[in-house]
């Protein structure tokens, strides 16, 4: 039931008073406060809605598609605290398709509080979610529901979700598949830990990971791979070739050459050379003065002839910077 007429602000209080709203069953106003600018107000509103139990569930479910992810987050938290089995289906939908990773994470945690074994398949699938927080939420909820992995692959996925790295090597090659997925995780810290475990396990799984992790954009992941893979029998001579294919951050040789060709000096400036802007100004001044004396065509033609070797040099300079990048 949605109550009305309860004052939001008590005299002398800077934030809405949650207690009278809760006591009157004003779920509509409490849901509105889930979008309040004050975090404490949002938390108290969600706590109040959850403590109201089944009486608030209907209004919470009808607002679950709210446009504000902060409101949806509070609703999911309240549904998890209420523990009403009617919320299981809608929360599974949130876990599968909400636009906000935080809301999906909250849904994974809330499903564990409902005690519905029907959520196990979706939570098991969420162990492979790209988001590490959602994976952790699924792992924690599966523990509450008493789920046990059916094999080494599922156990490895569970341990990776919990980031229990020391327990993974004991699974041997059964952990290789989940670890190969983990080396493509968005979080470089997880990629590095997965590489380290693969190095301890060795075998075909580690060999299959060698090439992609040596080309990883994160230097810490590449260094972990360099230290780990010799332990599992990958020849040391293979590592430099793999590292040579890594993405190299830095300046584009083509852009540096183009700038120096048409705007002599700006190519060096692009490469963070202090003299670039000075050379550009000198060249521009020379062109302007020569144009006044001879017209625009001859000075520009001469300028491009002079700038061509500088463009070539800028290209080679940028390439050298790429090769020296860590």
ROZA-631352 format. One record per residue: residue number from 1; residue in three letters; x, y, z of N, C-alpha, C, CB in turn. Coordinates in steps of 0.2 Angstrom, whole numbers. Glycine has a CB too. Layout:
N
     n   res    n_xx    n_yy    n_zz   ca_xx   ca_yy   ca_zz    c_xx    c_yy    c_zz   cb_xx   cb_yy   cb_zz
   NUM   Ala       X       Y       Z       X       Y       Z       X       Y       Z       X       Y       Z
...
// end
This chain:
326
     n   res    n_xx    n_yy    n_zz   ca_xx   ca_yy   ca_zz    c_xx    c_yy    c_zz   cb_xx   cb_yy   cb_zz
     1   Unk       4      -6       0       0       0       0       4       6       0      -5       0       6
     2   Unk       3      11      -4       6      17      -4       3      23       0       7      20     -12
     3   Unk       6      25       5       4      30       9       5      37       7       7      29      16
     4   Unk       1      42       9       2      49       7       2      53      13      -4      51       2
     5   Unk       4      59      12       3      64      17       9      64      22      -3      64      20
     6   Unk      14      60      22      19      60      27      24      65      25      22      52      27
     7   Unk      26      69      30      31      74      28      38      71      27      32      79      34
     8   Unk      41      73      22      48      71      20      53      73      25      50      72      13
     9   Unk      52      79      27      58      83      31      55      84      38      60      89      28
    10   Unk      59      82      43      57      84      50      60      90      52      59      78      55
    11   Unk      57      94      56      60     101      58      68     100      60      57     105      63
    12   Unk      72     104      57      79     104      59      83      99      56      80     104      66
    13   Unk      80      94      52      84      88      49      85      90      42      80      82      50
    14   Unk      91      89      39      93      90      32      91      85      27     101      91      32
    15   Unk      89      79      30      88      74      25      81      71      27      93      68      26
    16   Unk      77      68      22      71      65      24      71      60      29      68      61      17
    17   Unk      66      60      33      65      55      39      62      49      36      61      59      45
    18   Unk      65      44      36      63      37      34      58      34      38      69      33      32
    19   Unk      59      34      45      55      31      49      47      31      48      57      33      56
    20   Unk      45      38      48      37      38      47      35      35      41      35      45      48
    21   Unk      39      36      35      37      33      29      37      25      29      42      35      24
    22   Unk      41      22      33      41      15      34      35      13      38      48      13      37
    23   Unk      34      17      44      28      15      48      22      15      45      29      19      54
    24   Unk      21      20      40      15      21      37      14      17      30      14      28      35
    25   Unk      19      13      29      19       9      23      19      13      16      13       5      23
    26   Unk      22      19      16      23      23      10      28      21       6      24      31      12
    27   Unk      27      15       2      32      12      -2      34      17      -8      30       5      -4
    28   Unk      29      20     -10      30      25     -16      35      30     -15      23      28     -18
    29   Unk      34      33      -9      39      38      -7      46      35      -6      37      42      -1
    30   Unk      46      30      -3      53      26      -1      56      24      -8      52      20       3
    31   Unk      52      22     -13      55      20     -19      58      27     -22      50      17     -24
    32   Unk      54      32     -22      57      38     -25      63      41     -21      52      44     -24
    33   Unk      64      39     -15      70      41     -11      76      37     -13      69      41      -4
    34   Unk      75      32     -17      81      28     -19      85      31     -24      78      21     -22
    35   Unk      82      37     -27      86      41     -31      88      47     -28      81      42     -37
    36   Unk      88      48     -22      90      54     -18      97      55     -19      88      54     -11
    37   Unk      99      62     -19     106      63     -20     111      61     -14     107      71     -21
    38   Unk     108      60      -8     112      58      -3     112      51      -2     109      61       4
    39   Unk     118      48      -2     119      40      -2     116      37       4     126      39      -2
    40   Unk     117      41      10     114      38      16     106      38      16     116      43      22
    41   Unk     103      42      13      96      42      12      94      36       7      93      49       9
    42   Unk      98      35       2      96      30      -2      97      23       1     101      30      -9
    43   Unk     102      22       5     103      16       9      98      15      14     110      16      12
    44   Unk      96      20      18      91      19      23      84      18      19      90      26      27
    45   Unk      82      21      14      76      19      10      76      12       8      75      24       4
    46   Unk      82       9       5      82       2       3      81      -2       9      88       1      -1
    47   Unk      84      -1      14      84      -5      20      77      -5      23      89      -2      26
    48   Unk      73       1      23      67       1      25      62      -3      21      64       8      25
    49   Unk      63      -3      14      59      -6      10      60     -14      10      60      -4       2
    50   Unk      66     -16      11      67     -23      12      64     -26      19      75     -24      12
    51   Unk      65     -22      24      62     -24      31      54     -24      31      64     -19      36
    52   Unk      51     -21      26      44     -22      25      41     -28      23      41     -16      21
    53   Unk      46     -32      20      44     -39      18      40     -39      12      41     -43      24
    54   Unk      35     -44      12      31     -45       6      26     -40       5      27     -52       7
    55   Unk      25     -36      10      20     -30       9      23     -25       4      19     -27      15
    56   Unk      29     -24       3      32     -20      -2      34     -23      -9      38     -16       1
    57   Unk      33     -29      -9      36     -33     -15      32     -31     -21      36     -40     -14
    58   Unk      26     -30     -21      22     -28     -27      24     -22     -30      15     -28     -25
    59   Unk      25     -17     -26      27     -10     -28      34     -10     -31      26      -5     -23
    60   Unk      38     -14     -27      45     -14     -29      46     -18     -36      49     -18     -24
    61   Unk      42     -23     -37      42     -26     -44      39     -22     -49      38     -33     -44
    62   Unk      34     -18     -48      31     -14     -53      36      -8     -55      25     -11     -51
    63   Unk      41      -7     -51      46      -1     -52      52      -4     -55      46       3     -46
    64   Unk      53     -10     -56      59     -13     -57      62     -11     -64      59     -21     -57
    65   Unk      58      -8     -68      61      -6     -75      62       2     -74      56      -7     -80
    66   Unk      63       5     -69      64      12     -68      70      14     -72      65      14     -60
    67   Unk      69      20     -75      75      23     -79      81      24     -76      72      29     -83
    68   Unk      81      26     -69      87      27     -65      90      21     -63      85      32     -59
    69   Unk      96      19     -65     100      13     -62     100      13     -54     106      12     -65
    70   Unk     101      19     -51     102      20     -44      95      17     -41     103      27     -42
    71   Unk      90      19     -44      83      17     -41      83       9     -42      77      21     -44
    72   Unk      84       7     -48      84       0     -49      89      -4     -44      86      -2     -56
    73   Unk      94      -1     -43      99      -4     -38      96      -5     -31     106       0     -38
    74   Unk      93       0     -29      90       0     -22      84      -5     -22      87       7     -20
    75   Unk      80      -5     -27      74     -10     -28      77     -17     -27      70      -9     -34
    76   Unk      82     -19     -31      85     -25     -31      87     -27     -24      91     -26     -36
    77   Unk      91     -22     -21      93     -24     -14      88     -25      -9      97     -18     -12
    78   Unk      82     -21     -10      76     -22      -6      73     -29      -7      71     -16      -7
    79   Unk      73     -31     -13      69     -37     -15      73     -43     -12      69     -38     -22
    80   Unk      80     -42     -12      84     -47      -9      83     -48      -2      91     -46     -11
    81   Unk      83     -42       2      82     -42       9      75     -44      11      83     -35      12
    82   Unk      70     -43       7      63     -45       8      62     -53       8      58     -42       3
    83   Unk      66     -56       3      66     -63       3      59     -66       0      67     -66      10
    84   Unk      55     -63      -3      49     -65      -6      51     -69     -12      44     -60      -7
    85   Unk      48     -76     -13      50     -80     -19      47     -77     -25      47     -87     -18
    86   Unk      42     -72     -25      39     -69     -31      45     -65     -35      33     -65     -29
    87   Unk      50     -63     -31      55     -59     -34      60     -63     -39      59     -55     -29
    88   Unk      60     -70     -38      65     -74     -41      65     -73     -49      64     -81     -39
    89   Unk      59     -74     -52      59     -73     -59      61     -66     -62      52     -74     -62
    90   Unk      58     -61     -59      61     -54     -61      68     -53     -60      57     -49     -57
    91   Unk      71     -55     -54      78     -54     -53      82     -58     -58      80     -56     -46
    92   Unk      80     -64     -60      84     -68     -65      84     -64     -72      80     -74     -66
    93   Unk      78     -60     -73      78     -56     -79      83     -50     -78      71     -53     -80
    94   Unk      84     -47     -72      88     -42     -71      95     -44     -72      87     -39     -64
    95   Unk      97     -50     -69     104     -53     -70     105     -54     -77     104     -60     -66
    96   Unk     101     -56     -81     102     -58     -88     103     -52     -92      97     -62     -91
    97   Unk      99     -46     -91      99     -41     -96      99     -34     -94      93     -42    -100
    98   Unk     100     -32     -87     100     -25     -85     106     -22     -89     100     -25     -78
    99   Unk     105     -15     -90     110     -12     -93     116     -10     -89     108      -5     -96
   100   Unk     115     -10     -82     120      -8     -77     123     -14     -74     116      -4     -72
   101   Unk     130     -14     -74     133     -20     -71     132     -20     -64     141     -19     -73
   102   Unk     132     -14     -60     130     -14     -53     124     -17     -51     131      -7     -50
   103   Unk     119     -15     -55     112     -18     -54     112     -26     -55     107     -15     -59
   104   Unk     115     -28     -60     116     -35     -61     120     -39     -56     120     -37     -68
   105   Unk     125     -35     -53     129     -38     -47     124     -39     -41     135     -33     -46
   106   Unk     120     -34     -40     115     -34     -34     110     -39     -35     112     -27     -34
   107   Unk     108     -40     -42     103     -46     -43     106     -53     -42     101     -46     -50
   108   Unk     113     -54     -43     116     -60     -42     116     -61     -34     123     -60     -45
   109   Unk     118     -56     -30     118     -57     -23     111     -58     -20     121     -50     -20
   110   Unk     106     -54     -23      99     -55     -20      96     -62     -22      95     -50     -24
   111   Unk      98     -65     -27      95     -72     -29      98     -77     -23      98     -74     -36
   112   Unk     104     -76     -21     106     -80     -15     102     -80      -9     113     -79     -14
   113   Unk      99     -74      -8      95     -73      -2      88     -76      -2      94     -66       0
   114   Unk      86     -77      -8      79     -80      -9      78     -87      -8      76     -78     -16
   115   Unk      84     -91      -8      84     -98      -7      80    -102     -12      81     -99      -1
   116   Unk      80     -99     -18      77    -103     -24      82    -107     -28      73     -98     -28
   117   Unk      81    -113     -28      86    -117     -32      85    -116     -39      85    -125     -30
   118   Unk      80    -114     -41      79    -113     -48      83    -107     -51      72    -110     -50
   119   Unk      87    -104     -47      91     -98     -49      98    -101     -51      92     -93     -44
   120   Unk     100    -108     -49     106    -111     -50     109    -110     -57     106    -118     -47
   121   Unk     105    -113     -62     108    -112     -69     110    -106     -71     103    -115     -73
   122   Unk     106    -100     -69     108     -94     -71     114     -91     -68     102     -89     -70
   123   Unk     115     -93     -61     120     -91     -57     127     -95     -59     119     -92     -50
   124   Unk     126    -101     -61     131    -105     -64     134    -102     -70     130    -112     -65
   125   Unk     129    -100     -75     132     -96     -81     135     -90     -79     125     -95     -85
   126   Unk     133     -86     -74     136     -80     -72     143     -80     -70     131     -76     -67
   127   Unk     145     -86     -68     152     -87     -66     157     -86     -72     153     -95     -64
   128   Unk     154     -86     -78     158     -84     -84     157     -77     -86     157     -89     -89
   129   Unk     153     -73     -83     152     -66     -85     158     -62     -86     147     -63     -80
   130   Unk     159     -57     -90     165     -53     -91     166     -49     -85     164     -49     -97
   131   Unk     161     -47     -81     162     -43     -75     164     -47     -69     156     -39     -74
   132   Unk     169     -45     -66     172     -49     -60     167     -48     -54     179     -47     -58
   133   Unk     164     -43     -54     159     -42     -48     153     -46     -49     157     -34     -47
   134   Unk     151     -47     -55     145     -51     -56     147     -58     -55     142     -50     -63
   135   Unk     153     -60     -57     155     -67     -56     156     -68     -48     162     -68     -59
   136   Unk     158     -64     -44     159     -65     -37     152     -65     -34     163     -59     -34
   137   Unk     147     -61     -36     141     -61     -33     137     -68     -34     136     -56     -36
   138   Unk     138     -71     -41     136     -77     -42     139     -83     -38     137     -79     -50
   139   Unk     145     -82     -37     149     -87     -33     146     -87     -26     156     -86     -33
   140   Unk     145     -81     -23     143     -81     -16     136     -83     -15     143     -74     -14
   141   Unk     132     -82     -20     125     -84     -20     124     -92     -21     121     -81     -25
   142   Unk     128     -95     -25     129    -102     -26     131    -105     -20     133    -104     -32
   143   Unk     135    -102     -16     137    -105     -10     131    -105      -5     143    -101      -7
   144   Unk     127    -100      -5     121     -99       0     116    -105      -2     118     -93       0
   145   Unk     116    -106      -9     111    -111     -11     113    -118     -11     109    -109     -18
   146   Unk     119    -119      -8     122    -126      -7     124    -129     -13     117    -130      -4
   147   Unk     125    -126     -18     127    -129     -25     135    -131     -24     127    -123     -31
   148   Unk     136    -137     -28     142    -140     -28     144    -141     -35     142    -147     -24
   149   Unk     150    -139     -37     152    -140     -44     152    -147     -46     159    -137     -45
   150   Unk     150    -149     -53     149    -155     -55     156    -158     -58     144    -156     -61
   151   Unk     161    -154     -59     167    -156     -61     173    -151     -60     167    -158     -69
   152   Unk     179    -153     -63     184    -148     -62     184    -142     -65     191    -152     -64
   153   Unk     180    -142     -71     179    -136     -75     175    -131     -71     177    -137     -82
   154   Unk     169    -133     -68     165    -129     -64     168    -127     -58     158    -133     -63
   155   Unk     172    -131     -55     176    -129     -49     181    -124     -50     179    -135     -45
   156   Unk     184    -124     -56     189    -119     -58     186    -113     -59     193    -121     -64
   157   Unk     180    -113     -62     176    -107     -64     174    -103     -57     170    -108     -68
   158   Unk     172    -107     -52     170    -105     -46     176    -102     -42     167    -111     -41
   159   Unk     182    -105     -42     188    -103     -39     190     -96     -42     193    -108     -39
   160   Unk     190     -96     -49     192     -89     -52     187     -84     -50     192     -90     -60
   161   Unk     180     -85     -50     176     -80     -48     177     -78     -41     168     -83     -48
   162   Unk     179     -82     -36     181     -80     -30     188     -77     -29     180     -86     -25
   163   Unk     192     -78     -35     199     -76     -35     203     -80     -30     200     -68     -34
   164   Unk     201     -86     -29     205     -91     -25     210     -94     -29     200     -96     -21
   165   Unk     216     -90     -31     221     -93     -35     225     -98     -33     225     -87     -37
   166   Unk     227     -98     -26     231    -104     -23     228    -111     -24     233    -102     -16
   167   Unk     221    -111     -24     218    -118     -25     217    -120     -32     211    -117     -22
   168   Unk     219    -116     -37     218    -119     -44     223    -124     -46     218    -113     -48
   169   Unk     229    -123     -45     234    -128     -47     233    -135     -46     241    -126     -45
   170   Unk     229    -136     -40     228    -143     -38     223    -146     -43     225    -143     -31
   171   Unk     219    -142     -47     214    -145     -52     218    -147     -58     209    -140     -53
   172   Unk     224    -146     -59     228    -148     -65     225    -145     -72     228    -155     -65
   173   Unk     225    -150     -77     222    -148     -83     215    -146     -84     224    -153     -88
   174   Unk     211    -148     -79     204    -147     -78     203    -139     -78     200    -151     -73
   175   Unk     208    -136     -75     207    -129     -74     209    -125     -80     211    -126     -68
   176   Unk     212    -128     -85     215    -124     -91     210    -120     -95     218    -129     -95
   177   Unk     204    -123     -96     199    -120    -100     196    -113     -97     193    -124    -101
   178   Unk     194    -114     -90     192    -107     -87     198    -102     -86     190    -109     -80
   179   Unk     204    -105     -85     210    -100     -85     211     -97     -92     216    -104     -83
   180   Unk     210    -101     -97     211     -98    -104     206     -92    -105     211    -103    -109
   181   Unk     200     -93    -102     195     -88    -103     197     -82     -99     188     -90    -101
   182   Unk     200     -83     -93     202     -78     -88     208     -73     -91     204     -81     -81
   183   Unk     212     -76     -95     217     -72     -98     215     -67    -103     223     -77    -101
   184   Unk     208     -67    -104     205     -62    -109     201     -57    -105     201     -65    -114
   185   Unk     201     -58     -98     197     -54     -94     199     -46     -95     198     -56     -86
   186   Unk     194     -42     -94     195     -35     -94     200     -32     -89     189     -31     -94
   187   Unk     200     -35     -83     205     -33     -78     212     -36     -79     202     -35     -71
   188   Unk     217     -32     -80     224     -34     -81     226     -38     -75     228     -29     -82
   189   Unk     224     -37     -69     226     -40     -63     224     -48     -63     223     -37     -56
   190   Unk     218     -49     -65     215     -55     -66     219     -59     -71     208     -55     -67
   191   Unk     220     -56     -77     224     -59     -82     231     -61     -80     225     -54     -88
   192   Unk     234     -57     -76     241     -58     -74     241     -65     -69     244     -52     -70
   193   Unk     236     -65     -64     235     -70     -60     234     -77     -63     230     -69     -54
   194   Unk     229     -76     -69     228     -82     -72     234     -85     -76     222     -81     -77
   195   Unk     238     -80     -79     244     -82     -82     249     -86     -77     247     -76     -85
   196   Unk     249     -83     -71     254     -86     -67     252     -93     -65     254     -82     -60
   197   Unk     245     -95     -64     243    -101     -62     244    -106     -68     235    -101     -60
   198   Unk     242    -104     -74     244    -108     -80     251    -110     -81     242    -104     -87
   199   Unk     255    -105     -79     262    -107     -79     264    -113     -74     267    -101     -77
   200   Unk     261    -112     -68     262    -118     -63     259    -124     -65     258    -116     -56
   201   Unk     253    -124     -69     250    -130     -71     254    -133     -77     243    -129     -73
   202   Unk     256    -129     -82     259    -131     -87     255    -135     -92     265    -136     -85
   203   Unk     258    -139     -97     254    -143    -101     251    -139    -107     249    -147     -98
   204   Unk     247    -142    -111     244    -139    -117     241    -133    -116     239    -144    -120
   205   Unk     237    -132    -110     234    -126    -108     238    -120    -108     230    -127    -102
   206   Unk     244    -121    -105     249    -115    -104     252    -114    -111     254    -117     -99
   207   Unk     253    -119    -115     256    -118    -122     251    -114    -126     258    -124    -125
   208   Unk     245    -115    -125     240    -112    -129     239    -104    -127     233    -115    -129
   209   Unk     241    -103    -121     240     -96    -119     246     -92    -120     239     -96    -111
   210   Unk     251     -95    -122     258     -91    -123     257     -85    -128     263     -96    -125
   211   Unk     255     -86    -134     255     -81    -139     250     -75    -137     252     -84    -145
   212   Unk     244     -76    -135     240     -71    -133     242     -66    -127     233     -73    -132
   213   Unk     245     -70    -122     247     -66    -116     253     -62    -117     248     -70    -110
   214   Unk     258     -65    -122     264     -61    -123     262     -55    -127     269     -65    -127
   215   Unk     256     -55    -130     254     -49    -134     249     -45    -130     251     -51    -141
   216   Unk     248     -46    -124     244     -42    -120     246     -35    -119     244     -45    -113
   217   Unk     241     -30    -120     243     -23    -119     246     -21    -113     237     -19    -121
   218   Unk     245     -25    -107     247     -23    -101     254     -26     -99     242     -25     -95
   219   Unk     259     -22     -98     266     -24     -97     266     -29     -91     270     -18     -95
   220   Unk     262     -28     -86     263     -33     -80     261     -40     -82     259     -30     -74
   221   Unk     256     -40     -86     254     -47     -89     259     -50     -93     247     -46     -93
   222   Unk     262     -46     -97     267     -49    -101     273     -51     -97     270     -44    -107
   223   Unk     275     -47     -92     281     -49     -88     279     -56     -84     282     -44     -83
   224   Unk     273     -56     -81     271     -62     -78     272     -68     -82     264     -62     -75
   225   Unk     269     -68     -89     270     -73     -93     277     -75     -95     266     -71    -100
   226   Unk     281     -70     -95     289     -71     -97     292     -75     -91     292     -64     -97
   227   Unk     290     -74     -85     292     -78     -79     289     -84     -78     291     -74     -73
   228   Unk     283     -85     -80     279     -91     -79     280     -97     -84     272     -90     -79
   229   Unk     280     -95     -90     280    -100     -96     286    -104     -96     279     -97    -102
   230   Unk     292    -102     -94     298    -106     -94     297    -112     -89     304    -103     -93
   231   Unk     293    -111     -84     292    -116     -79     288    -122     -82     289    -114     -73
   232   Unk     285    -121     -87     280    -126     -90     283    -129     -97     273    -124     -91
   233   Unk     289    -128     -98     292    -131    -104     292    -127    -110     289    -138    -105
   234   Unk     289    -121    -110     289    -117    -117     296    -115    -118     284    -111    -116
   235   Unk     300    -116    -123     307    -114    -124     308    -106    -124     309    -116    -131
   236   Unk     313    -105    -120     314     -97    -119     315     -94    -126     321     -97    -115
   237   Unk     317     -97    -131     318     -94    -137     312     -92    -141     322     -98    -142
   238   Unk     306     -95    -138     300     -93    -141     297     -86    -138     295     -98    -140
   239   Unk     300     -84    -133     297     -78    -129     298     -72    -133     299     -78    -122
   240   Unk     304     -71    -135     306     -64    -138     301     -63    -145     313     -64    -140
   241   Unk     300     -69    -148     296     -68    -154     289     -66    -152     296     -75    -158
   242   Unk     286     -69    -147     280     -68    -145     279     -60    -142     277     -72    -139
   243   Unk     284     -58    -138     284     -51    -136     285     -46    -142     290     -50    -131
   244   Unk     288     -48    -147     289     -43    -153     282     -42    -156     294     -46    -158
   245   Unk     277     -46    -155     271     -45    -158     266     -41    -154     268     -51    -160
   246   Unk     268     -39    -148     264     -35    -143     262     -28    -146     267     -34    -137
   247   Unk     256     -26    -144     254     -19    -146     259     -14    -143     247     -17    -144
   248   Unk     261      -9    -147     266      -4    -145     263       3    -144     272      -4    -150
   249   Unk     262       5    -138     259      12    -137     264      17    -140     258      13    -130
   250   Unk     262      22    -141     266      28    -144     264      32    -150     273      25    -145
   251   Unk     268      35    -153     266      39    -159     266      36    -165     271      45    -159
   252   Unk     262      38    -170     261      35    -176     267      37    -181     254      36    -179
   253   Unk     271      33    -184     276      35    -189     273      39    -195     280      29    -191
   254   Unk     267      37    -197     263      40    -203     261      47    -201     257      36    -205
   255   Unk     259      48    -195     257      55    -193     263      59    -193     253      55    -187
   256   Unk     268      57    -189     274      61    -189     277      63    -196     279      57    -185
   257   Unk     277      58    -200     280      60    -207     275      65    -211     280      53    -211
   258   Unk     269      64    -210     264      68    -214     265      75    -211     257      66    -212
   259   Unk     265      76    -204     266      83    -201     272      86    -204     265      82    -194
   260   Unk     278      82    -203     284      86    -205     284      87    -213     290      81    -204
   261   Unk     281      83    -217     281      85    -224     277      91    -226     277      79    -228
   262   Unk     271      92    -223     267      98    -225     267     104    -220     260      96    -225
   263   Unk     270     102    -214     270     108    -209     277     106    -205     264     108    -204
   264   Unk     282     108    -209     289     106    -206     290     108    -199     294     109    -211
   265   Unk     292     103    -195     293     105    -187     287     102    -183     293     112    -186
   266   Unk     281     102    -186     275      99    -182     276      92    -181     269     101    -185
   267   Unk     279      88    -185     280      81    -184     285      80    -178     284      78    -190
   268   Unk     290      84    -177     294      83    -171     290      85    -165     301      88    -172
   269   Unk     286      90    -166     282      92    -160     278      87    -158     278      99    -162
   270   Unk     275      83    -163     270      78    -161     274      72    -158     268      75    -168
   271   Unk     281      72    -159     285      67    -156     288      69    -149     290      64    -160
   272   Unk     285      75    -147     288      78    -140     295      80    -141     287      73    -135
   273   Unk     297      82    -147     304      85    -147     303      93    -146     307      84    -154
   274   Unk     307      96    -142     306     103    -140     307     108    -146     310     105    -135
   275   Unk     311     106    -151     313     110    -156     308     110    -162     320     108    -159
   276   Unk     303     106    -161     298     105    -167     295     112    -168     293     100    -165
   277   Unk     292     115    -163     288     121    -164     293     127    -166     285     123    -158
   278   Unk     299     127    -164     304     132    -166     305     131    -174     310     131    -162
   279   Unk     306     125    -176     307     124    -183     301     126    -187     309     116    -184
   280   Unk     295     124    -185     289     126    -188     289     133    -189     283     123    -185
   281   Unk     290     137    -184     289     144    -185     295     147    -189     290     148    -178
   282   Unk     301     145    -189     306     147    -194     304     146    -201     313     144    -192
   283   Unk     301     140    -202     299     138    -209     294     142    -212     298     130    -209
   284   Unk     289     143    -207     283     147    -209     285     154    -211     278     147    -204
   285   Unk     289     157    -206     292     164    -208     296     164    -214     296     166    -202
   286   Unk     300     159    -216     303     159    -222     299     159    -228     308     154    -222
   287   Unk     293     155    -228     289     155    -233     285     161    -234     284     149    -232
   288   Unk     283     164    -229     279     171    -229     284     176    -233     277     173    -222
   289   Unk     290     177    -230     294     182    -233     296     180    -240     301     182    -229
   290   Unk     297     174    -242     299     172    -249     293     173    -253     301     165    -249
   291   Unk     287     172    -251     281     173    -255     280     180    -256     274     171    -251
   292   Unk     282     185    -252     281     192    -253     286     194    -259     283     196    -247
   293   Unk     291     191    -259     296     192    -265     295     189    -271     303     191    -262
   294   Unk     293     182    -271     293     178    -277     286     175    -279     298     173    -276
   295   Unk     281     177    -274     274     174    -275     274     167    -272     273     173    -283
   296   Unk     268     164    -271     267     159    -267     269     152    -269     260     158    -265
   297   Unk     270     151    -276     271     144    -279     278     142    -277     269     144    -286
   298   Unk     283     146    -279     290     144    -279     292     143    -271     295     149    -282
   299   Unk     290     147    -266     292     145    -260     289     139    -257     290     151    -255
   300   Unk     283     138    -259     280     132    -256     283     125    -259     272     132    -257
   301   Unk     285     126    -266     288     120    -269     295     119    -266     289     121    -277
   302   Unk     298     124    -265     305     123    -262     304     120    -255     309     130    -261
   303   Unk     299     123    -251     298     120    -244     297     113    -244     292     124    -241
   304   Unk     292     110    -249     291     103    -249     297      99    -250     285     102    -254
   305   Unk     301     102    -255     308      98    -256     312      98    -250     311     102    -262
   306   Unk     312     103    -246     316     103    -240     313      99    -235     317     110    -238
   307   Unk     307      99    -234     303      95    -229     303      87    -230     296      97    -228
   308   Unk     304      85    -236     304      78    -238     309      74    -234     305      77    -245
   309   Unk     315      75    -233     320      71    -229     318      72    -222     327      74    -230
   310   Unk     315      78    -220     313      78    -213     307      74    -211     312      85    -211
   311   Unk     303      73    -216     297      68    -215     300      61    -214     292      69    -221
   312   Unk     304      59    -219     307      52    -218     310      51    -211     312      51    -224
   313   Unk     314      56    -209     318      56    -203     312      55    -197     322      62    -201
   314   Unk     307      59    -197     302      58    -192     299      51    -192     296      64    -193
   315   Unk     298      49    -198     295      42    -198     299      37    -195     294      40    -206
   316   Unk     306      37    -196     311      32    -193     311      34    -186     317      33    -196
   317   Unk     311      40    -184     311      42    -176     305      39    -173     312      49    -175
   318   Unk     299      39    -176     294      36    -172     294      29    -172     287      39    -176
   319   Unk     297      26    -177     297      18    -177     302      16    -172     300      16    -184
   320   Unk     308      20    -171     312      18    -166     309      19    -159     319      23    -166
   321   Unk     305      24    -158     302      25    -151     297      19    -150     298      32    -151
   322   Unk     294      17    -155     289      11    -155     293       5    -152     286       9    -161
   323   Unk     299       3    -156     303      -3    -154     306      -2    -147     309      -3    -159
   324   Unk     307       4    -145     310       4    -138     305       4    -133     314      10    -138
   325   Unk     298       4    -135     293       5    -130     293      -2    -125     286       6    -133
   326   Unk     292      -2    -119     292      -8    -115     286     -12    -116     292      -6    -107
// end
